[in-house]
Amino acid sequence: MAHFGTFDSPAILGAALAWWFLSATSGYNFSKLIGWVILAMLAMDILITDGLRALVRGKLLTGIIGSMAGAASMVANAAGPIFGIYLLQMGLSKSGFIGTRSWFFLLVNIAKLPFAIGLGITTSQSLALNPYYLPIILLGALLGKQLVSCINLKLFKILIHAAVLAAATRLILG
């Protein structure tokens, strides 16, 4: 949670700008563009040197990535891979990665809810389904905590890269 404060304002700004852009444009599918951006970030993460890694931890890039994550979340619900790559670059522990990511997306999704309702993406019917999923979410959190404790950091990073690649491929191919 300590790492979250640097992302919240840029992410909310990115979501608000994406909402404005979506309301001003109609019918354009940004998924492929976001997929290619994610692939570029994945390549950067794999190829980056330790010297460049230190630059990634700066406040300017943090703000840019936070804004991108907020915008991608609003436009294609695809901020996970962007934010995941960034958190890998920060060198967080497994628990730091998961905790920061969980709090970030909880707060960003709450903040973007009025925008999603305004665009008709979220409806009262879809919100009414949320309580039914709560037991499954809690079970997943408990099982996930057990599973993560069994995985070493190197395998954890490989799994994150594989999930990012799968997400980007899905966005590009539709």
Secondary structure, DSSP 4 states (H G I P E B T S, - for coil): -TTTHHHHHHHHHHHHHHHHHHHHS-S---HHHHHHHHHHHHHHHHH--HHHHHHHTSHHHHHHHHHHHHHHHHHHS-HHHHHHHHHHHHT--HHHHHHHHHHHHHHHHHHHHHHHHHHTSS-HHHHHHHHHHHHHHHHHHHHHHHHHHTS-HHHHHHHHHHHHHHHHHHHHH-
